[in-house]
Amino acid sequence: MNDNVNILRIIRGTTVDGPGFRTSIYFAGCRHRCPGCHNLQSWDFNAGKTMGIDEILEVIEEEDYDVTLTGGDPLYNPDFVICLADRIHSLGHNIWLYTGFTWEEILNSHALYDAVSHIDVIVDSPFVLSQRDPDLAFRGSSNQRIIDVAQSIKKGGINLWRRE
């Protein structure tokens, strides 16, 4: 496993990347290249700052909010996501992850499935400009699904996240 990844930025106290105040970690690198992407600079895997897990955790601990992994696409670094998620969970935080991969693609990839199994909720699927809907909570286009990972694994099918 690579002990470091490139991080574009870390946003503290955001409320747009999941419920409540969150610390959002923006990974560099994305090959989905969705037309209409609002974060074009995230496509470059070499953008941002190289950071290790301990350095990222320092920010998370300072803020003490739940965490969102986004980007780019964090799942291009599945081993790093597993290690980071385990450490974040040890601090008692919930984790959301945004990915351009679909749930079905994740199920067909051992590496992606292993990484996602360490996450609480994923927002899956690429952004589709023709399905853009600014009124949707926590997602950009109507094809994207907010998936409760543990319940989906337990059920053997997609279980959508519901706000409590």
C-alpha positions in Angstrom: 0.0 0.0 0.0 1.1 3.5 -0.7 1.4 5.3 2.6 0.5 8.7 1.1 -2.0 10.1 -1.4 -2.5 13.5 -3.0 -5.2 15.5 -1.3 -6.6 18.6 -3.0 -8.0 20.1 0.1 -9.7 19.4 3.4 -12.9 21.4 4.2 -13.7 21.6 7.8 -17.3 22.0 9.0 -19.1 21.6 5.7 -22.8 20.6 5.5 -23.1 19.7 1.8 -21.3 16.4 1.7 -23.5 14.4 4.0 -25.7 15.0 7.1 -24.5 17.4 9.8 -21.2 19.1 10.0 -18.5 17.1 8.4 -14.8 17.2 7.5 -14.6 16.6 3.8 -11.3 15.2 2.4 -10.9 15.8 -1.4 -8.7 13.1 -3.0 -6.8 14.0 -6.2 -7.3 11.8 -9.2 -10.4 10.8 -11.2 -10.7 8.9 -14.5 -14.5 9.2 -14.7 -14.2 12.7 -16.3 -17.9 13.4 -16.0 -19.1 16.1 -18.4 -20.2 19.1 -16.3 -18.0 18.1 -13.3 -17.8 20.9 -10.8 -14.3 19.9 -9.7 -12.2 19.6 -12.8 -8.9 20.1 -10.9 -9.7 16.8 -9.1 -9.0 14.8 -12.2 -5.2 15.2 -11.9 -3.7 12.5 -9.7 -0.6 14.7 -9.1 -2.6 17.8 -7.9 -2.8 18.9 -4.4 -0.6 18.0 -1.5 0.9 14.6 -0.6 -0.4 13.6 2.8 -0.3 10.5 5.0 -3.0 9.0 7.2 -1.6 10.6 10.4 -1.6 14.0 8.9 -5.2 13.7 7.7 -6.3 12.3 11.1 -4.8 15.3 12.8 -7.3 17.6 11.0 -10.2 15.1 11.7 -9.3 15.0 15.4 -9.1 18.8 15.6 -12.6 19.2 14.2 -14.3 16.1 15.7 -16.9 15.9 12.9 -18.0 12.9 10.9 -16.0 12.5 7.7 -16.7 12.5 3.9 -14.2 11.1 1.4 -14.6 12.7 -2.0 -12.6 14.1 -4.8 -11.7 13.1 -7.4 -12.5 9.6 -6.5 -11.1 8.0 -3.4 -11.7 4.5 -4.7 -8.7 4.9 -7.0 -6.7 4.4 -3.7 -8.6 1.5 -2.2 -5.9 0.3 0.2 -5.4 3.8 1.5 -9.2 4.2 2.0 -9.3 1.0 4.0 -6.6 2.1 6.4 -7.9 5.6 6.7 -11.5 4.5 7.3 -10.4 2.0 10.0 -8.6 4.8 11.8 -11.5 7.2 11.4 -13.9 4.6 12.7 -11.6 4.1 15.7 -12.2 7.8 16.5 -16.0 7.1 16.5 -16.8 8.9 13.3 -19.3 8.0 10.5 -17.8 8.0 7.0 -19.5 8.9 3.7 -17.7 8.3 0.4 -18.5 9.8 -3.1 -17.5 7.7 -6.1 -18.1 7.6 -9.8 -18.2 3.8 -9.7 -21.6 2.2 -9.5 -22.6 -0.2 -6.8 -22.6 -2.9 -9.4 -19.1 -2.1 -10.5 -18.0 -2.1 -6.9 -19.5 -5.6 -6.4 -17.5 -6.9 -9.4 -14.1 -5.6 -8.0 -12.5 -7.3 -5.0 -10.4 -4.2 -4.3 -13.3 -1.7 -4.5 -15.7 -4.0 -2.5 -13.0 -4.4 0.2 -12.6 -0.6 0.4 -16.3 0.2 0.4 -17.0 -2.4 3.1 -15.1 -0.1 5.5 -17.5 2.9 4.7 -20.9 3.7 6.2 -22.6 5.4 3.2 -21.6 5.8 -0.4 -22.9 8.1 -3.0 -22.4 6.1 -6.2 -22.4 6.6 -9.9 -20.9 9.3 -12.2 -22.4 12.7 -12.3 -24.7 13.0 -15.4 -25.2 16.6 -16.5 -28.5 15.9 -18.2 -29.8 14.5 -14.8 -28.4 17.4 -12.7 -30.9 18.4 -10.0 -29.8 21.1 -7.6 -32.7 20.2 -5.3 -31.3 16.8 -4.5 -29.8 16.4 -1.1 -26.1 15.3 -1.0 -25.9 14.4 -4.7 -25.6 16.2 -8.0 -27.7 14.2 -10.4 -30.7 11.9 -10.1 -28.9 8.8 -11.2 -26.7 8.9 -8.2 -27.8 6.8 -5.2 -27.1 7.2 -1.5 -26.4 3.7 -0.3 -26.3 2.3 3.2 -23.3 0.0 2.8 -23.7 -2.3 5.8 -27.4 -2.8 5.1 -26.8 -3.4 1.4 -24.2 -6.0 2.2 -26.4 -7.7 4.8 -29.4 -7.7 2.5 -27.6 -8.7 -0.6 -29.0 -5.8 -2.6 -29.1 -2.0 -2.6 -30.5 -0.5 0.5 -30.8 3.3 0.1 -29.8 5.5 3.0 -32.7 7.3 4.7 -32.3 10.4 6.8 -33.2 9.6 10.4 
